[in-house]
Amino acid sequence: MGTTPRVRAPELRGRQWLNTGGRELKLADLRGKTILLDFWTFCCINCLHVLDELRPLEEKYADVLVVVGVHSPKFEHEKDPAALAAAVERYGVHHPVLDDPELDMWQQYAAKAWPTLAVVDPEGYVVATMAGEGHAEGLVRLVDDLIATHEAKGTLHRGDGPYVPPTHAETTLRFPGKAVLLDGGNLLVSDSARHSLVELAPDGETPVRRIGSGERGRVDGPAASAGFAEPQGLCLLPAHVAEVAGYHLLVADTVNHLLRGVRLDTGEVTTVAGTGRQWRSTVDDHAHDARSVDLSSPWDLAWYDDRVIVAMAGIHQLWWFDPVKRTAGMYAGTTVEALRDGPLPEAWLAQPSGLSVSADGTRLWVADSETSAIRFVQNGVLGTAVGQGLFDFGHVDGPADRALLQHPLGVCALPDSSVLIADTYNGAVRRFDPATGLVATVADGLAEPSDLVLTADGGVLVVESAAHRLTRLAPGALTAAGADTVDGPRHRLERKPTDVAAGEVTLEVIFTPAPGQKLDETYGPSTRLVVSASPPELLVEGAGTGTELSRRLVVDPAVPQGVLQVTAQAATCDADVEHAACHLTRQDWGVPVRVVDDGATRLPLVLRGLDA
């Protein structure tokens, strides 16, 4: 029986290095260390989850493990080196990052999904690849094994890594996310990179107070010591609700996977929803005790339908939270990441990140960032006003059915029933008017606008996140005469499609439990596979949910191309341990496919979950 040949890691090459003090790293410079390559893109919520999962590993193995982020972008804006440098600071990335704008390294390491992790041993060989999130436990075991092996061989070299922290300008705000207008005219802003909230005077510049210590953490209590982790959305509760709930403001504490309540009179912070664990479970329609349910990167909040609606970016859903009953549950979406309209439980979203309610309270506007779309909830149905899907984006005004946005993070409903859009990656504010069905550009040249606030005098403030400030739109910008019509570039993400045969094809998801773990069937089948397609006509058979990680698909030869959406999850527990810890690994793939019918025999379509 032969042995599997060892694969030498491809050399690291890119446009530039960040967090190395200007030094260009080669694999030879890192010989003797275990290298963890993290293929990510800064728009991707799953990639942001992995950044947070890796923090404890980087601290624990500081002298033997080097994490290298390989930034392989999806959106056009993410190819901008200045935008990447801002994202590295914004998300607290404390390891070297290689800029891979043309996805050369992505292809060299055969990545097919964001995020993908590749582990290189101290001798320079690839020993594991894994897609998705939830691999921290498996990585700990793998790194421990590599330390033991290479210490015994004399090929392990301990010592400091190559990370060099950059310097940053001192500003009042640092990558603010969302803002809300307070009674009396002051503004409250989530100062995301400083892990706190800042109250500003009506001028939008003068700080009045800070709520939060400014350090990443999860601490309830007085304003000066409370801890947040990259907070985003803010929602003022109606007065009668606040009186019963015992707090006035709700905060989406994004990276802590929590909702926090804040008393505005004292600045006192309490946790009101979430466990702090990230949601990795099954979809249900039940009401849960808010403090006992897991959440996943809540990004924005709005009072609608007599409760708080939560943009649950991490699992592509909307949730609801009742501050009086202290319960929470799912509101819209199935966790499939795509664009599909319909009844709320059946609709698909993709990283919803901004919410705003129409003046008459009947419509909830949603910035659905990964589909570059503006969606809306009304009468129990999710619809789409602007946007084409996961891979179509640009800066195009005009009729809504052909207009394009690029990763919008914020929306603001106006009194005239139109809606302003923080078109984040286009650096613009756009306006959609349902009465005319037209999209126009009202401001551009902005640095990653992420939210919009309507002031008491009818003005509009923009949270200009990457410029670390609030910016007031020019008077008259919201009138038809003040808007421009831009016919800019149209982009379609051109990831190399995978050829699949027309007719029958086998889909196989490879999952190998991490060292020391086994599949866990305590609560039923240990694995789950969900398959869908865009357009749905791509699949004649094979769509739906099952427990096997292999699925027979029938592909329609009349549909030339599309995207297969695949979600796989596996439950594992520690093997042969009295009090075994259990884990749920989950991965979503959007696989562009090209349908070919040339008579050639093709291998099954294989997606790797964790294949060590």
C-alpha positions in Angstrom: 0.0 0.0 0.0 1.6 3.3 -1.1 1.8 6.5 0.9 0.2 9.8 0.0 2.8 12.0 -1.6 3.7 15.1 0.4 2.7 18.4 -1.3 5.2 21.3 -1.1 3.5 24.6 -0.2 3.4 27.0 -3.2 5.6 30.1 -2.6 3.8 33.2 -1.3 3.5 36.0 -3.9 1.3 39.0 -4.0 1.0 42.7 -4.7 2.1 43.8 -1.2 2.5 42.7 2.4 0.8 44.4 5.4 1.7 44.2 9.1 5.3 43.2 8.4 7.0 46.7 8.6 7.5 46.6 4.8 9.2 43.3 4.7 8.3 40.8 2.0 7.9 37.3 3.5 8.9 34.0 1.8 8.1 30.6 3.0 11.8 30.1 3.8 11.7 33.0 6.3 9.0 31.0 8.2 10.7 27.6 8.1 10.5 25.9 11.5 7.1 27.4 12.3 3.6 26.0 11.5 2.0 28.4 9.1 -1.7 28.9 8.9 -2.8 30.5 5.7 -6.3 32.2 6.0 -7.8 32.9 2.6 -10.3 35.7 3.3 -12.0 38.7 1.8 -13.1 41.6 4.1 -16.8 41.7 2.9 -17.4 38.1 4.0 -19.0 37.6 7.4 -17.7 34.0 7.6 -14.2 35.3 7.1 -14.7 37.8 10.0 -15.9 34.9 12.2 -12.6 33.0 11.4 -10.5 36.1 12.3 -12.1 36.0 15.8 -11.7 32.2 16.1 -8.0 32.5 15.4 -7.3 35.1 18.1 -6.9 32.6 20.9 -4.7 30.3 18.8 -2.4 33.2 17.9 -2.0 34.0 21.5 -1.6 30.4 22.7 1.0 29.4 20.0 2.7 32.8 19.6 6.2 31.3 19.4 5.4 28.3 17.0 2.5 29.4 14.8 2.4 32.1 12.2 -1.0 33.1 10.8 -0.8 34.7 7.4 -4.0 36.3 6.0 -4.2 35.9 2.2 -6.7 38.5 1.0 -8.3 37.2 -2.1 -11.1 39.8 -2.9 -14.7 39.3 -4.2 -15.8 42.9 -4.8 -14.0 45.4 -7.0 -13.6 47.8 -4.0 -11.7 45.1 -2.1 -9.0 45.2 -4.7 -8.1 48.8 -3.6 -4.9 48.5 -1.4 -6.0 51.4 0.8 -9.3 49.8 1.4 -7.5 46.6 2.4 -5.2 48.4 4.8 -8.3 50.0 6.4 -10.0 46.7 6.8 -6.9 45.2 8.4 -7.1 47.9 11.1 -10.9 47.9 11.3 -11.1 44.2 12.1 -8.1 44.1 14.4 -6.0 41.8 12.2 -2.8 41.2 14.2 -0.8 39.0 11.8 0.8 39.5 8.4 -1.5 39.9 5.4 -0.6 39.2 1.8 -2.6 41.2 -0.8 -3.7 38.7 -3.5 -5.8 41.0 -5.8 -6.0 38.6 -8.8 -6.6 35.5 -6.7 -3.3 33.9 -7.8 -2.6 32.4 -4.4 -6.3 31.4 -4.0 -5.8 29.3 -7.2 -2.4 28.0 -6.2 -3.8 26.6 -3.0 -7.0 25.4 -4.8 -9.4 27.4 -2.6 -13.1 27.2 -3.6 -14.8 29.1 -0.8 -14.3 32.1 1.5 -12.9 31.4 4.0 -10.4 28.6 3.3 -7.6 27.6 5.7 -4.4 25.8 4.7 -1.9 24.5 7.2 1.8 24.3 6.3 4.1 22.3 8.5 7.5 23.5 9.8 9.2 21.7 6.8 7.1 23.6 4.2 4.5 20.9 3.3 0.8 21.4 3.2 -0.7 19.0 5.8 -4.4 20.2 5.9 -6.9 22.3 4.1 -10.3 23.2 5.5 -13.1 25.4 4.3 -15.5 27.5 6.4 -15.6 28.3 10.1 -15.7 26.3 13.3 -12.3 24.7 13.0 -10.6 26.1 16.1 -10.7 22.9 18.1 -9.4 20.8 15.2 -6.6 23.3 14.6 -5.5 23.1 18.3 -5.2 19.4 18.0 -3.4 19.6 14.7 -0.9 22.3 15.9 -0.2 20.2 19.1 0.5 17.2 16.9 2.8 19.2 14.6 4.7 20.7 17.7 5.3 17.2 19.1 6.4 15.7 15.8 8.7 18.5 14.8 10.2 19.1 18.2 11.2 15.4 18.2 12.7 15.7 14.7 14.5 18.9 15.6 12.7 20.9 12.8 10.7 23.2 15.1 12.1 26.6 15.7 10.5 28.7 18.5 10.7 32.5 18.6 8.9 35.7 17.7 6.8 35.9 14.5 7.1 38.4 11.7 4.1 40.6 12.7 4.9 44.3 13.0 1.9 46.5 14.1 1.3 49.6 12.0 0.8 53.1 13.4 -2.7 54.8 13.2 -3.8 58.4 13.4 -5.6 59.5 16.5 -9.2 60.5 15.7 -12.4 61.0 17.8 -14.0 58.0 16.1 -12.4 54.9 14.6 -14.4 53.1 11.9 -17.8 54.1 13.2 -20.6 51.8 12.1 -24.1 53.0 12.8 -25.7 56.1 14.4 -29.0 57.1 16.0 -30.5 60.5 16.7 -31.3 61.0 20.5 -34.0 63.1 22.0 -32.6 66.6 22.3 -30.6 66.4 19.1 -27.4 64.6 20.2 -26.2 61.6 18.2 -25.0 58.2 19.5 -22.5 56.4 17.3 -21.1 52.9 17.5 -17.4 53.4 17.5 -16.7 49.9 16.2 -12.9 49.7 16.1 -12.8 51.2 19.6 -15.4 48.8 20.9 -17.6 51.5 22.4 -20.4 54.0 21.8 -19.8 57.7 21.5 -22.4 60.4 22.1 -21.8 63.5 20.0 -23.3 67.0 20.1 -25.7 68.0 17.3 -22.8 69.2 15.2 -21.8 65.5 14.7 -18.3 66.3 15.8 -18.0 67.3 19.5 -17.8 64.3 21.9 -20.1 64.4 24.9 -19.3 61.0 26.5 -18.1 57.5 25.8 -19.9 54.4 26.8 -17.5 51.5 27.0 -13.9 51.1 28.1 -12.6 51.2 24.5 -11.0 47.7 24.9 -12.4 44.6 23.2 -14.4 42.7 25.8 -17.7 41.4 27.1 -18.4 43.2 30.4 -21.7 44.5 31.8 -21.8 47.4 34.2 -21.0 51.2 34.3 -20.2 53.1 31.2 -16.5 53.5 32.0 -15.9 49.7 32.4 -18.4 48.1 30.0 -16.9 46.0 27.2 -18.1 45.5 23.6 -16.6 43.8 20.6 -17.0 45.8 17.3 -20.6 47.0 18.0 -22.7 48.0 15.1 -26.5 48.6 15.1 -28.4 50.9 17.5 -32.1 51.1 18.2 -34.0 53.4 20.5 -36.9 51.5 22.2 -40.4 53.2 22.3 -40.8 54.9 25.6 -43.5 52.5 27.0 -41.3 49.5 26.1 -38.1 51.1 27.6 -40.0 51.7 30.8 -40.8 48.0 31.2 -37.5 46.7 29.8 -35.4 48.9 32.1 -33.1 50.3 29.4 -33.6 52.8 26.5 -31.2 51.6 23.8 -30.4 48.3 22.2 -27.0 47.6 20.8 -26.0 44.9 18.3 -22.7 43.8 19.9 -21.6 42.1 16.7 -18.5 40.1 17.4 -19.7 39.1 20.9 -22.8 37.7 19.2 -25.0 39.6 21.8 -27.6 42.2 22.1 -26.9 44.7 24.9 -29.2 47.1 26.6 -28.0 50.6 27.6 -29.6 53.1 30.1 -29.0 56.5 28.5 -29.4 58.3 31.8 -26.6 56.4 33.5 -24.7 54.6 30.7 -25.2 51.3 32.4 -24.8 48.3 30.1 -26.5 44.9 30.4 -26.6 41.8 28.2 -30.2 41.1 27.2 -30.0 38.5 24.4 -27.5 35.9 23.4 -25.1 33.5 25.1 -21.9 34.8 23.5 -21.7 31.6 21.5 -22.1 31.8 17.7 -25.3 30.1 16.3 -24.6 26.8 14.6 -27.8 24.9 14.8 -31.0 24.1 12.9 -33.7 26.5 11.7 -36.9 26.6 13.8 -39.9 28.9 14.3 -40.0 28.8 18.1 -39.7 31.6 20.6 -36.6 31.2 22.7 -35.5 32.6 26.0 -33.4 35.5 24.8 -30.5 34.9 27.2 -30.3 31.2 26.3 -30.3 31.4 22.5 -27.1 31.7 20.4 -26.9 34.6 17.9 -24.5 35.2 15.0 -23.1 38.6 14.2 -26.1 40.8 14.7 -25.4 43.9 12.5 -28.3 46.2 12.7 -31.6 46.7 14.6 -35.0 48.4 14.0 -38.3 48.6 15.8 -40.9 47.1 13.4 -44.0 44.9 13.8 -44.1 45.7 17.6 -40.7 44.2 18.3 -37.0 44.7 17.5 -35.9 43.2 14.2 -32.3 42.0 14.1 -30.2 41.8 10.9 -28.5 38.6 11.7 -25.7 39.0 9.2 -23.8 35.9 10.3 -26.5 33.4 9.2 -28.2 35.4 6.4 -31.5 35.9 8.3 -33.6 38.4 10.1 -34.5 37.6 13.7 -36.9 39.2 16.2 -36.4 40.2 19.8 -39.1 41.1 22.4 -37.6 43.3 25.1 -40.7 42.9 27.3 -41.2 39.1 27.1 -37.4 38.7 26.8 -37.7 36.2 24.0 -36.2 35.9 20.6 -36.6 33.9 17.4 -36.2 33.7 13.6 -38.2 36.1 11.5 -37.1 35.7 7.9 -34.6 33.6 5.9 -33.5 30.0 5.8 -29.7 30.6 6.4 -29.1 29.9 2.6 -27.0 32.8 1.3 -28.6 34.0 -1.9 -31.3 36.2 -3.2 -34.9 34.8 -3.3 -38.1 36.7 -2.6 -41.2 35.2 -1.1 -42.9 34.4 2.3 -40.5 35.3 5.1 -39.8 31.7 6.2 -38.8 30.7 2.7 -36.9 33.8 1.5 -33.1 33.9 1.1 -30.9 36.8 2.2 -27.2 37.3 2.1 -25.6 39.1 5.0 -28.3 41.7 5.8 -26.5 44.6 7.4 -28.8 47.7 7.5 -32.4 48.2 8.5 -34.8 51.2 8.4 -38.6 51.5 8.8 -40.8 53.6 6.5 -42.5 56.7 7.9 -45.9 55.0 8.0 -44.4 51.9 9.7 -45.6 49.4 7.1 -42.4 48.6 5.3 -39.0 47.5 6.6 -36.1 48.3 4.3 -33.1 45.9 4.3 -29.6 46.5 3.0 -28.7 42.9 1.9 -25.0 43.5 1.5 -23.6 40.3 -0.2 -26.2 40.4 -3.0 -25.6 44.2 -3.4 -29.4 44.5 -3.0 -32.1 46.6 -1.2 -34.8 44.4 0.0 -38.1 45.1 1.9 -40.4 43.3 4.2 -44.2 44.0 3.9 -47.3 41.9 4.7 -45.2 38.9 5.6 -43.3 38.8 2.3 -39.7 39.7 1.4 -39.2 41.5 -1.9 -36.3 43.1 -3.8 -36.3 46.7 -4.9 -32.8 46.9 -6.3 -30.2 44.1 -6.9 -29.5 41.1 -9.1 -27.7 38.5 -6.9 -24.5 37.4 -5.2 -22.2 37.9 -8.2 -23.6 41.1 -9.9 -22.6 44.5 -8.7 -21.5 47.9 -9.9 -22.5 51.6 -9.9 -25.4 52.0 -12.3 -28.4 54.3 -11.9 -31.7 54.4 -13.7 -34.6 51.9 -13.6 -34.4 49.7 -10.5 -34.5 46.4 -12.4 -31.2 47.2 -14.1 -29.5 49.4 -11.4 -26.5 48.1 -9.6 -25.0 48.7 -6.1 -21.8 47.4 -4.5 -22.1 45.9 -1.0 -24.5 48.4 0.7 -24.4 48.4 4.5 -27.0 51.0 5.4 -30.5 52.3 4.5 -32.6 55.3 5.7 -36.3 55.6 4.9 -37.3 59.2 4.1 -40.7 60.9 4.8 -41.6 60.9 1.1 -41.5 57.0 1.0 -38.2 56.9 -0.9 -35.1 55.4 0.7 -31.5 56.5 0.9 -28.8 53.8 0.5 -25.3 53.8 2.0 -23.7 52.2 -1.1 -20.6 51.3 0.9 -18.2 49.9 -1.6 -19.1 52.5 -4.3 -18.4 55.3 -1.7 -21.8 56.8 -2.5 -25.2 57.6 -1.2 -27.9 56.5 -3.6 -31.7 57.1 -3.6 -34.4 54.7 -4.7 -37.9 56.2 -5.3 -40.6 53.5 -5.3 -43.0 56.0 -7.0 -40.8 56.3 -10.1 -38.9 53.0 -9.8 -35.6 54.9 -10.3 -32.2 54.8 -8.6 -30.0 58.0 -8.5 -26.7 59.0 -7.0 -27.0 61.9 -4.5 -23.4 61.9 -3.2 -20.2 60.2 -4.0 -16.5 60.3 -3.2 -17.3 59.1 0.4 -15.1 56.7 2.3 -17.1 53.5 2.9 -20.4 55.1 4.1 -22.1 52.6 6.4 -25.2 54.3 7.7 -27.5 57.4 7.3 -29.3 59.4 9.9 -32.2 61.8 9.3 -31.9 64.8 11.6 -34.7 66.8 13.2 -34.3 69.6 10.7 -34.6 67.3 7.7 -30.9 67.1 7.0 -29.0 63.8 6.5 -25.8 62.7 8.2 -23.7 60.0 6.7 -21.6 57.7 8.8 -18.4 57.9 6.7 -16.8 54.9 8.3 -13.4 54.7 6.7 -13.0 58.5 7.1 -13.8 58.1 10.9 -16.4 60.8 10.9 -20.0 61.9 10.3 -20.6 63.9 7.2 -23.6 66.1 6.4 -25.1 65.9 3.0 -25.3 69.1 1.1 -28.7 70.8 1.2 -30.8 70.0 -1.8 -29.0 66.7 -2.4 -32.2 64.8 -1.9 -34.2 66.6 -4.5 -34.5 65.2 -8.0 -32.6 68.2 -9.3 -29.7 67.4 -6.9 -29.3 63.8 -7.9 -27.0 62.5 -10.7 -27.6 59.6 -13.0 -24.4 57.5 -13.1 -23.9 54.8 -15.7 -20.8 53.3 -14.3 -19.1 50.0 -14.6 -21.0 46.7 -14.3 -19.2 43.9 -12.6 -19.8 40.2 -12.5 -17.6 38.2 -10.2 -15.6 36.1 -12.5 -14.5 33.2 -10.3 -13.5 30.4 -12.6 -16.6 28.2 -13.0 -16.5 24.5 -12.3 -17.5 22.3 -15.3 -20.3 19.9 -14.5 -21.8 17.4 -16.9 -25.4 17.8 -18.1 -27.5 15.0 -16.6 -26.5 13.0 -13.6 -23.6 14.2 -11.4 -22.5 13.2 -7.9 -21.9 15.9 -5.3 -19.5 14.8 -2.5 -18.7 16.9 0.6 -15.5 15.5 2.2 -15.5 15.8 6.0 -12.9 14.2 8.2 -13.3 14.8 12.0 -10.4 16.6 13.6 -7.7 14.5 15.4 -9.2 13.1 18.6 -12.8 13.7 17.5 -15.6 11.5 16.1 -18.9 12.1 14.5 -21.6 12.5 17.1 -25.1 11.0 16.6 -26.4 11.6 20.1 -29.2 13.8 18.9 -29.8 12.2 15.5 -27.8 12.2 12.3 -24.4 13.7 12.6 -24.3 15.3 9.2 -26.7 17.5 7.2 -26.5 18.7 3.6 -28.6 21.4 2.0 -28.5 21.9 -1.8 -30.2 24.6 -3.9 -29.4 26.4 -7.2 -29.6 29.8 -8.8 -31.5 29.7 -11.1 -33.5 26.9 -9.5 -34.0 25.4 -13.0 -30.4 24.4 -13.0 -31.2 21.4 -10.9 -33.9 19.0 -12.2 -33.3 16.7 -9.2 -31.2 16.8 -6.0 -32.2 20.1 -4.4 -33.3 19.9 -0.7 -32.1 18.7 2.7 -30.7 15.3 3.6 -28.4 13.7 6.1 -25.8 12.1 3.7 -22.8 14.1 2.5 -23.1 12.6 -1.0 -26.0 13.6 -3.3 -27.1 12.6 -6.7 -27.9 15.7 -8.8 -29.5 15.9 -12.2 -28.4 19.0 -14.1 -30.6 20.5 -16.8 -28.6 20.7 -20.1 -30.8 23.6 -21.2 -29.4 25.9 -18.4 -25.9 26.9 -19.5 -24.6 28.2 -16.2 -25.6 29.0 -12.6 -24.5 28.8 -9.0 -24.9 25.7 -6.8 -25.5 26.7 -3.2 -24.4 24.0 -0.8 -24.5 24.1 3.0 -23.0 21.2 5.0 -22.7 20.7 8.7 -21.2 18.0 10.9 -21.5 17.4 14.6 -18.5 15.9 16.3 -17.5 15.1 19.9 -14.2 14.4 21.6 -13.4 10.7 21.4 -12.8 8.6 24.5 -13.1 11.5 27.0 -15.4 11.3 30.1 -16.8 14.8 29.7 -16.5 15.2 26.0 -16.8 18.6 24.4 -19.0 18.7 21.3 -18.7 20.9 18.2 -20.7 21.8 15.1 -18.8 22.6 11.9 -20.6 24.4 9.1 -19.7 25.6 5.7 -21.5 27.4 2.9 -20.4 27.2 -0.7 -21.6 29.2 -3.7 -20.0 27.3 -6.6 -20.3 28.9 -10.0 -20.8 26.1 -12.5 -20.8 25.8 -16.3 -22.9 23.0 -17.8 -21.1 21.0 -20.5 -22.5 18.2 -22.6 -19.5 17.0 -24.6 -19.8 13.3 -23.7 -16.6 13.3 -21.7 -16.6 11.4 -18.4 -16.2 13.7 -15.4 -15.2 13.1 -11.8 -17.8 13.9 -9.1 -18.0 17.5 -7.9 -16.1 17.4 -4.6 -16.1 20.1 -1.9 -13.8 19.8 1.0 -15.1 20.6 4.5 -12.2 19.4 6.7 -9.8 17.1 4.9 -6.6 16.7 6.9 
